[in-house]
Amino acid sequence: MSEALLQTIASQAVMVTLKLALPTLLVSMGVGLLVSVIQAVTQIQEQTLSFIPKAFGVGLVLVVMGPWMLNSLLAFTVEIYAQIPQMTAG
């Protein structure tokens, strides 16, 4: 296995990981920020108040974008399996 092939696989793995994690992280951060602003305006200082909206938002993103995420991960996995002969060749 050459060093260039290993670097390519590692960079692809990082990009796929970021691509799959970004939607849920953005929704979680956005909902958390919105709830924090509402708490600051209304002066409700309940720490557990943001959990339910975040969980609902992340769950909704996973339901809506789940098939795309699964297809992206499956395509990456198939590509890695297709590269196995290159990895083992002398």
C-alpha positions in Angstrom: 0.0 0.0 0.0 1.5 3.3 -1.0 1.5 6.4 1.1 -0.4 8.4 -1.4 -3.3 5.8 -1.5 -3.4 5.8 2.3 -3.5 9.6 2.4 -6.3 9.6 -0.2 -8.4 7.1 1.8 -7.8 9.0 5.0 -8.9 12.4 3.5 -11.9 10.8 1.9 -12.9 9.3 5.3 -12.6 12.6 7.0 -14.6 14.4 4.3 -17.4 11.7 4.5 -17.5 12.0 8.3 -17.8 15.8 8.1 -20.4 15.6 5.4 -22.5 13.2 7.4 -22.1 14.9 10.8 -22.7 18.5 9.6 -26.5 18.5 9.2 -27.2 17.2 12.6 -24.6 19.5 14.3 -25.9 22.6 12.5 -29.5 21.8 13.5 -28.5 21.1 17.1 -26.5 24.4 17.3 -29.2 26.4 15.6 -32.0 25.1 17.9 -29.8 25.5 21.0 -29.0 29.1 20.0 -32.7 29.8 19.4 -33.7 28.4 22.7 -31.0 30.3 24.5 -32.2 33.6 22.9 -35.8 32.8 24.0 -34.6 32.0 27.5 -32.6 35.2 27.7 -35.6 37.3 26.5 -38.1 35.6 28.8 -35.6 35.2 31.7 -36.5 31.5 32.0 -33.3 29.9 33.3 -34.2 26.2 33.0 -31.1 24.2 31.9 -33.1 21.2 30.6 -35.4 23.2 28.5 -33.2 23.0 25.4 -33.0 19.2 25.4 -36.4 18.4 23.9 -36.2 20.8 21.0 -32.7 19.7 20.1 -33.7 16.0 20.3 -36.7 16.7 18.1 -34.7 18.7 15.6 -31.9 16.1 15.3 -34.5 13.3 15.0 -36.2 15.2 12.2 -33.0 15.8 10.4 -32.1 12.1 10.7 -35.5 11.1 9.3 -35.4 13.5 6.4 -31.7 13.2 5.5 -31.2 9.6 6.7 -31.5 8.0 3.2 -29.0 10.5 1.8 -26.6 9.8 4.7 -26.9 6.1 4.2 -26.3 6.3 0.5 -23.2 8.5 1.0 -21.8 6.0 3.6 -22.7 3.1 1.4 -21.0 4.7 -1.7 -17.8 5.3 0.4 -17.8 1.8 1.7 -18.2 0.3 -1.8 -15.4 2.5 -3.1 -13.1 1.4 -0.2 -13.9 -2.3 -0.9 -13.2 -1.7 -4.6 -9.7 -0.4 -3.7 -8.7 -3.5 -1.7 -7.0 -5.1 -4.7 -4.8 -2.0 -5.1 -4.0 -2.0 -1.4 -2.8 -5.7 -1.5 -1.0 -5.5 -4.8 2.8 -5.5 -4.4 
